[in-house]
Amino acid sequence: MMPGSSTSRIRISADVLYQRVDAEAVLLDLHSERYFGLNAVGARMWELLAADVSIGAIPALIAKEFRADPERIQDDLAALVADLLQAGLVQQV
């Protein structure tokens, strides 16, 4: 289940550094000193979250960019957001 409503937004923690590495990305949590890797789709989701795009708008954007099933993207986004929230890398606003 997607956190909050489709208009929910995510705020990136100030303690997180983001670096693109080719099509993928690496996140570094400065607080815990842990690294997290994102594939190309996850990296794009992160960029949209960081750009303050609403959670509800992201699946359609990603599905169009990657020519993927929007329902699958929505499920993947929900899992990513849940993992990011649990790790303390983002907060729901």
C-alpha positions as CSV (number, residue, x, y, z in Angstrom):
1,M,0.0,0.0,0.0
2,M,1.3,3.4,-0.9
3,P,2.0,5.6,2.1
4,G,-0.6,8.4,2.3
5,S,-2.7,9.6,-0.5
6,S,-1.8,10.0,-4.1
7,T,-1.0,13.6,-3.5
8,S,1.5,12.7,-0.7
9,R,5.0,13.9,-1.1
10,I,8.3,12.7,0.3
11,R,11.0,14.8,1.8
12,I,14.6,13.6,1.5
13,S,16.5,13.5,4.7
14,A,19.3,16.1,4.9
15,D,21.7,13.3,5.9
16,V,21.4,11.5,2.6
17,L,23.8,12.0,-0.3
18,Y,22.8,10.9,-3.8
19,Q,25.2,10.0,-6.7
20,R,24.3,8.7,-10.2
21,V,26.6,6.0,-11.4
22,D,25.8,5.4,-15.0
23,A,22.1,4.3,-15.1
24,E,22.1,3.4,-11.4
25,A,22.5,5.4,-8.2
26,V,24.1,5.2,-4.8
27,L,22.6,6.7,-1.6
28,L,24.8,7.4,1.4
29,D,23.1,7.9,4.8
30,L,25.6,10.1,6.6
31,H,23.9,9.4,9.9
32,S,24.2,5.6,9.8
33,E,27.1,5.5,7.3
34,R,25.2,3.0,5.2
35,Y,25.1,2.8,1.4
36,F,22.0,1.9,-0.6
37,G,22.0,1.0,-4.3
38,L,19.2,1.8,-6.7
39,N,18.7,0.4,-10.2
40,A,17.8,2.7,-13.1
41,V,14.1,2.7,-12.3
42,G,14.7,3.3,-8.6
43,A,17.2,6.1,-9.3
44,R,14.6,7.8,-11.5
45,M,11.9,7.4,-8.8
46,W,14.4,8.9,-6.3
47,E,14.9,11.9,-8.6
48,L,11.2,12.5,-8.9
49,L,10.7,12.2,-5.2
50,A,13.5,14.7,-4.6
51,A,11.9,17.0,-7.2
52,D,8.8,17.1,-5.0
53,V,6.6,15.2,-7.5
54,S,3.6,13.7,-5.8
55,I,3.6,10.0,-5.2
56,G,0.5,9.5,-7.3
57,A,2.0,11.1,-10.4
58,I,5.2,9.1,-10.4
59,P,4.0,5.7,-11.7
60,A,2.6,7.2,-14.9
61,L,5.8,9.2,-15.5
62,I,8.0,6.2,-14.9
63,A,5.8,3.8,-17.0
64,K,6.0,6.2,-19.9
65,E,9.8,6.7,-19.6
66,F,10.6,3.0,-19.2
67,R,7.7,1.6,-21.3
68,A,6.6,-0.4,-18.3
69,D,3.3,-1.5,-16.8
70,P,2.0,1.3,-14.5
71,E,0.6,-1.1,-12.0
72,R,4.0,-2.8,-11.7
73,I,5.6,0.6,-11.3
74,Q,3.1,1.6,-8.6
75,D,3.9,-1.6,-6.7
76,D,7.7,-1.1,-7.1
77,L,7.3,2.6,-6.0
78,A,5.3,1.5,-2.9
79,A,8.0,-1.0,-2.0
80,L,10.8,1.6,-2.5
81,V,9.0,4.3,-0.5
82,A,8.4,1.8,2.3
83,D,12.0,0.8,2.4
84,L,13.2,4.4,2.3
85,L,10.9,5.3,5.1
86,Q,12.0,2.4,7.2
87,A,15.6,3.2,6.6
88,G,15.0,6.8,7.6
89,L,16.2,8.2,4.3
90,V,12.9,10.0,3.7
91,Q,9.9,11.4,5.6
92,Q,6.4,11.7,4.4
93,V,5.0,15.2,4.3
